[in-house]
Structures are given as structure tokens and as C-alpha cells.
Amino acid sequence: MTLYKGYEAVIGLEIHVELKTKSKMFCACENGFGTEPNINCCPVCMGMPGALPTLNARAVDYAVMAGLALGGEINRLSEMARKNYFYPDLPKGYQITQGKYPIVAGGHLVIEGKRIGITRIHMEEDAGKLIHRGDLTLVDFNRCGVPLIEIVTEPDIESAAQAKAFLKKLRTVLLYTGISDCKMNEGSLRCDVNLSVRRPGGALGVRTEMKNINSFSFVEKAIEYEYRRQVNLLENGMTVVQQTRRFDEASGKTYPMRDKENAADYRYFPEPDLPPVYVSEERIESIKGSLPILPDERILMYEEKYGVPAKDGERLTALLENAELFEAAAKNCRYPQILAKQMLTFSTDAAIDLTPAQLCGIADLTGDGRINSSTAKTLLNLCQSSDIDPEEYAKAHDLFQISDRELLWQMLKKAAEADTKSAADYRNGKAAAGKALVGRVMAESRGRADAKILQELLQELKK
């Protein structure tokens, strides 16, 4: 990262992940998105006097699964705590979370060769949602009590791009586990950014926290703005105030919300209505056995087994469905590297709707030289959401590549006779004129001419 005015950024993230359980963290209310406001509520999640919470066992399993997927240590004994603060969408006046004793300690992700440490993962309940309409602020309590895990990183992140890459990879890993849908537009995955600046190697500066950012690009923009804002303050002899800020998407700037609270302000104490959380070794091993092969392991396997470069492997594993599709197709494919490249012509954000047999067939036809890249692209598009057999279709529609040297030579001579100026210019050293002749042959062959052989024959035209 290029330093701005000689300062470096020190960044840590707090990522809130809504768990995909059927019910809420401490009650039987439905855990759902998009329902009519204030429908999925009960005395427990509304904090009514005398209503007692009961911990959701599936949420505990999901927290353990996240910890294992991220290389953390599962604490056999953890405890729930009360975090006291007032906010309009927090009806109890406190949040049930984990304080001193979280369920997961440690962990990490590797981003472009750099290890980003994870301090802890803890369980907690979500707050409600404020809806602003003109001068009015309405409260929807449906989200109160939705189960969350909070993933807290070490301050190891050095740039906005690195933070974005970390979040993307984290989202991929979590999607593999199936514990969350990670829909940022619905708030299932959102991020708080802690940022300070310092001279390289110097003491840590005063940090600010930017709350509830719900897109990769907004995280990147918020960091870039806040980094420069803090540097400019220091360069002008001013001080950075420890505070909570919000990122305004329209202006691309951050604005103060309130002074940043410290742990003492929250008055943490053990939740009296819930016993400590015990996770047995047998339960941990069972959850570990249910984990799929995770992205980093697959990327290494693709490189060693199929010769697929790590960068391509990273894109292939962005969605579990596509990774499994590649593996199923590669089992019977003679050209797995071509298969990988062809799959990467599709968006890595959506599942590819072809069968393993179709993908394998198109890759093998390409590798054998029976079709060219243009025809392969046509077949890939045609086979989406259909039962087309690529080889049969290519045969029926005369799409196989023309590799007969004599036939291509006759076609090239015909093109030269039809465009004598380009032929003469090419013989006089103008390379662009040769492209014009090749274009004629391609047009006549409907794109089926073997481009490699055609280039070789083009050299013969000079003689």
C-alpha cells in the first residue's frame, strides 16, 4: 500500500454474522427476514419481566463450526454475559453476548500470503432495527434476539484493499459451512471497522470505529476516507478523537455518531439467567467431521492434481456449488486446465447451470482441437439450463474446427485474390493487412478455421 503523507493505517474488523437457524438465540420466535414488522416477537426477545431465555443449541454448533473453519481453538467452557447500554431498538436495555469467556479463541485467514489473525469469535443476540421516515423514527423488533457470531480480527490489516479481500474470503468460508447466507444487503453480514494511523513502526494512534457497513465496496471507501481524514488532522496539528462514526454512502465520508465507549461503560457481568456453555470433545469432533473441504485446501488440490494456477483456483472456489461442479467434471476430463479456464468465463458470484458431462465435453472438444475457443463459448452459453449434448450439437450444426491445411490454404488464397491490396500490403511487411486476410477466411468459415494453422499458412503467402 502506498503511504499517504508517510503514515500507515492500522485496521481491525469486527464482523457480525447472522446465523441461519430456524429460531432466535434465546426463544422460539422465527428467525426470518422480510416479514411484516413486529410479527416475530415474544416476551423473551422483547425483554419482558419474568421471561427467561433458553440458549439455542444449533447456534452453539454453528459458532463452533465457524471457529473450526477459521482455525480457532474451541473453548470447552464459555459463558454468556450482559452488555448494558441503552438504544431504542434494544428493549431489554442490555444485550446478551459473551464477554471475558468467548466460545472461540484465535484463528486466522491468509490473504495474498499475509496472515490476518482472529482474536476471538463470540455468540450474541442481534438488536432490532430503526426505520427513519422523515422526522419519524420507527422500531421493528423482529430482529431482536436473532443469533449472531461476532468475529474480531487482530489489527493486522494494512489497507482498504486488504480489508475487502479479507471480508470476501471470510464470506466464502462461511458460505461453505452453511451457517449463514451472508447476504450483506439484508444485514446478515455486516462490519465495524476500527482504524488508526501512525508513522511506520511507531506507537498505535487513537482509533475510531465505523459502524455497520454492509458492502465490500463501502468498507473499502470508508477506510480510504477515514485514513486520509486522520492523517490530515495530525498533519494540521490537530488530534484524532476516539469516537464511533458512520459512513455515509452518498457522500463517501464518515461522520461522528458518539464518543467511543470502553468496556467499563458496558458494565459486563455474567448473565444470571443462563448457565455456562459446555461443549464436549465428542461434539466438537462431530462438528469437525461435518465440515466440507474448505477453499484453501481445494485451491492447493487443484494446483497439485490438475495444474490449475492458485489464482484460478481461488476464483473457482468462490462458490461451493461451482467448486463441486469443477471437481465432478475434472474427474473424467482430459484437459482440466482448459475446463477451469472455460468455467471462469462465467461470473464467480453465481452458480454455473451446466452439468459436469457438458463442461467436460466442451473442454475435451477444445483440447482435442475439434472446436475453437469461439465455438466453445457458443456451446457453453447454449448448454446453460438445457440438456444439449455439446458434441452432438456441434456435429449437427457443422461447428467442428477446420484443420485441413490444404483446405485452409485454398481459402486463404481465395481471400488474397479477392483482396489484392491487403495481400500486396502484407507481402510488403504490413502486419495489419494480414489480419484483414485472416478475417476474410474466418468469415467464410463461420469462425471455424483453425487460427494457429491459418497463421502458419499466412507466412507461406509471403513466398
N, C-alpha and C positions, 0 to 999 in steps of 0.2 A: 504494500500500500504506500502511495506517495504521501509523505507527511505534509500537513498544512501548517506553514509557518514554524516548522520544526517541532511540532507536538505530535504525540501518538495518542490514539484512542485506546482506552481500556474498557471492554464491554463484557457484560454478563447478562444472561437472559433468564427470565422466569416464564416458563411456558405452561399455560393452563390447558389441559386436555380433558374434555368431557368424555366420560366412559359410556360405552354403548350397552348399558344394562337395560333391562325391561322396566325396572322400578328405580326409585330415587335412592339416595345414600342411606337414609335413616327411616324411611317409611315405605308404604306400599303404593304410593301415587305413581302414575305412569311417567316414565322418563321419555318425553316426546317433544318434537319441535313443530311449531307451526299451528298448534291448536288454539282455539279461542282463548283470549286472556283469562287468567284466574280460574281455570277449569281444573287443572291438575294440582290441587292444593288440599291439605288436610290440617288438622290441629298440630301434628308433629312438625311438618315443614313450615307452618306459619308461626311456630313457637308459642302455642297457647299454653297457659298454666296447666301443669299436671300431665301434659302429653310427653311421653318418653320415647326417645329414639331407639331403634334397633339397627345394628350395623348390617349392611348388605354384603353377604359373603362373596357374591360374584364380583363386587367391586374390589374386594381384597385380592381375589385371584388375578384380576386384571392389573392391579398395581404391581403384584409380584411378577406377572408376565412382562410388564414394561421394564422392570428392574433387570430381569434376566436378559431381555433382548438388548439392553444397553450396557451390559457388563457390570451391573451393580451388585452389591452384596445385600442379600435379603436379611433383614433383622428378624430373628425369630420372635422377639418381643418388641412391640411398639405400643404407643398409646395415643388416644385422641385427646385433644385439648380444646379449650375455649379461647378464641381470639376476640377480644372485646373491642368493638368500635360501633359507632352509630352511623347508619346510612339509610336513606328512605326505603331502599329495596332489601334491607336486611331486618326482617320483622323481629327476630329474637333479640337484636342488639348485640349479638355476638355470632361468630362463625365457628362451627365445629371443624377443626383441622388437626394437624399434627405439629407439635412444636419441637421440643427437645429430642423426642424419640420417634423419628420417621420410620416408615416401613422399608425404605431402601437407602443405603449409603453408598456413595461413589458411583462409578460408571464413566463412560466416555463415548465419543464418536470421533472418527478420524475424517477430517475434511482436507482433501488435497494434500495428504501427507502430514498434516498438523493434528495433534491430539487435543481435542476440546474436552476438558474434564467436566463431569457432572458431580455436583456436591451432594445432592440428595434428591429423592423423589418422595413426596408425601401425599397422603389422601386428604381430601377435604370436600365440603359441600359448596355448591355454587350459590351466589346471591340471586335475587330477582333481576328484573330489567326495567330501567326507566325509559319511558317513551315521551319525547318532547314534542308538543304540538302548539306552536305559537307561544303564548305566555303560560300555557298549561304544562305541567309535568304529570304524567300518569304512571302508575306502577303495575307491572304484570308480575305476579308472584309464581307463575308456572315454573320458572327456572330455579326457584328456591329449593335447595336440597338435592339438585342434580349432582351425581357423583363426579368428582374431578380427581385427577392427579396433577400435582404441580412439579415440574421438572426444573430444577435450579442448577444452572451451569456455574462453573468457575469463571472468574474474569479473564478467560483465555482468548477471547475473540478480539481481533485487532482491526477489523474493518467492517463496513456495511456489507460488502460482497461476501465476506466470510460468514457473517451472521445469517445472511439469506441462504447460503449454501448449507449451513448447519440446520436451519429450520426445514429446508426441503428434504434433507436426508433423514432428519428425525421423523418427519411426516411419513416418509416411505417406510421406515422401520415400524412405526406404529400401525400403519395400514396393513403391513404383513401380519402383525399379531392379531388383528381383528378387534382390538379393544375399543376402538373409536373410529368414527367415519371421517374425522379430521377435516370437516367442512368449515373452512375459515369464514366463509360468507354467512354461516349460521352460528358462528361463535363456538363451534366445537373445538377449535384450536385457535388460541389467541396468545399474544405475547406481551410481556412487560420488558422493557429494555432499560438496563442500568448502565450509565455511561459516565466516564470521567476522562480527563485528558492530563497529560504530563509530558515533561521532557523525557526523551528516551533514557530508561534506566533510573529515572527519578522516583520520588515518593508518589504514591497514589494521590490524585486530586480529589476534589469534592465531587460527588456523583449526583446525578439527577436520575429520576425514574420516569419513563414514558409508559403510560398505562394502556392496556387493552388494544393493541394494534392487531388487526385481523387480516393482513395480507402480506405476502412476501415483499412486494414492491414498496408498500408503505413502511415496513420495517427498515428497508434499505434507505428510503428517502428521509425517514425520521432520524436515523443515525447520522446521515450525511449533514443534515441541517444542524442537529444538536452539537455535533462535533465542532463544526465551524463557529457556532454561536459561543460555545465555551472558550474556544481559542481566542476569538475576538475580544471577549470580555477580559481575559487575562492580559492580552496584548495592549489593551487600553487602560491597564492599571486597576481594573475592577475585580470583584470576586464572584465566584460561582456559588450560588445559594443551593443548599441541599433541599430539593423540593420534588414534588410529584408534578409531572407535566402531561399534557395531552397533545397528540399530533393531529393537526387539522389537515384533512385530506385535500381540501380545496386550495389552501394557500401553500401547502407543503412546509409549514412552520410548526414549531412547538410552542405551547402557551402554558403558563403556570396554572395549576389547579389548587394546590395547597402545599404547605410545608410538609416535607417528608417525615413520616412517623418512624420512630425507632421501636425495637422490640418491647422496650419497657412501656411504651404508650399503649400497647395492646393488652397488657396485663394477662399474659398467658397463665393458665393453670389447668391441671388435668380435668378432663370432662367427667363430672361426678356421676353422670347417668350411664356411662359406658365402661365396661371392663377393659383392661389392656388387651391388645390384639396379639394372639399367639398363632404363629404359622409353623406347622410341624415340618420336619425334614422330608417326610413322605409326601406331603402336599406340595412342597417346592419341587421335588423330583418329578411328580406327576405333571405339574405345570410346565416344567422344562421339557418333558417329553412331548408335549403338545405343540411346542413352537415349530413353525416351519423353518426351512433353511433360509437364513436371513441374507439381505443383499450382498454384504461384503464377501460372504462365503461363496455365493453364486458367482460373483464377479471373478473371483480367483479361479473357480472351477471352469468358467467359460474360457478364461485365458489359457489355462493349463490343458484342458481337454479338447477345446475346439479352436484355439488360436485366435480368439476374439479379443481385440485390444481392450484394456481396462476401461477406457473412456466409453467405448461402445457398450461394454458390459454394464456400466453404470446406468446408461440410458435404457438398456433392455430390462433392467431390474427395477425401473421406476414404478412399475405396477406389477404386483404379484401375478395377475392373470397373464400378462404378456411374458413374464419370465417363465412361467409354467408352459405356455404355448411354445416358446422357443425351444425349451428342453424336449418337449414331446416331438416337435418337428425335427430337431437335430439328431434324434436317435437313429433315424433312417435316411438322413440327408448326407450326400457325398460332398457337399460344399457348404459346411456350416458357417463359414465366414461370409459367403455370399448371402446365405439365409439371414444372418444378423444384419447385414447392410440393407437388405430389402425390407426387413421389418422396421428398421429405423427410418424408412421413408414415411412411415405413419407417425402421428402425434404420440409422444410418450405419455400423454396425460389421459388417454382413453384406451379402452380395451380394443384389441385388433380382432375384427369379426371374420376371421378365416379359420379353416381347420388346419391341423398340423399337416395333413396329407396335401392340401392345396399349397401351403407355404413350401413344403419340401419339394413338391413337384415343380414349382416355378423356379426355385433355386437350382435344382438339378438341370432343368432345361437350359438355364442361363449358363451354368458351369460347363455343360457339355457343348456349348456354342450353338445350340439349336435355336435359341431366340436371343435377341439382343436386349440391352437394358431398356430401350423404349417399349418393346413388346412386353417385357417383364412388368413394367409399370402398368401397362394397359391391363394385363391379366390380374395383377394384384388388385386393381380397382374393380374389375368385373367380378372377381370372386367374393367380394365383400357381401356378406348376408345372402349368399347363394350357394347352390350345390354344384357349381360348374367344375368339371374336371379340366385343369389347365391344358394338359396335353391333347385331350380330345378336342377342346375348343380351338387350340392353335392349329391343329390339323384340319378341322372343318372350315376354318376361316383363312387358311393359307397364310399363317403368320410365322412359319418357321424361317429362320435366317437363311439368306442366300450366301453360301460359302464356296460355290463352284467358281474357281479362279477364271476359267475360260469365259463363263457366262458374265462375270463381273467385268472382265476385260472388254468384252464386246459392248457392254452397257456404257463403260467409261469412254470407249472410242466413239460411240454414238453421241454421247454428251459433248465431246470435243468437236465433233463435226457440226453439231447444232449450235455451238457457241465458240466460233473460231477465234474471236477476240480474247476470251478468257483463256483458251488453250494457248494462244500465242503469248499472252502476258505471263502465263505460268511458266512456259518454256524460257521466258526471259527473266525469270527469277522472282516474279511477284507471287508470294505465297497465298495471298488473299484470292487470287484468281483460281488457284487450285481448289479452294473451299467452294467456290461457285460451281465448279465441275462436280465435286462430290455431292453438293446439294441437289444437282440435277439427277444424279444416279439414285440418291435417296428418295427423291420424289417419285421417280419412275418405279422404284422397287417397293414403294409404300413403307419406307423405313426399314426394310428387311435386309438390305445389303450389309455384309459383314464389314464394319468400319475399319477394322485392323487390316484385312486383306485389301480393302479399297485404297488405303493409304500406301500400302506397298506397291500396288499397281500404278498409283499416281506417279511414283518415282520413275516407273518404266516409261511413262508418257513423255518424259524429258528427252529420252534417247531417240 
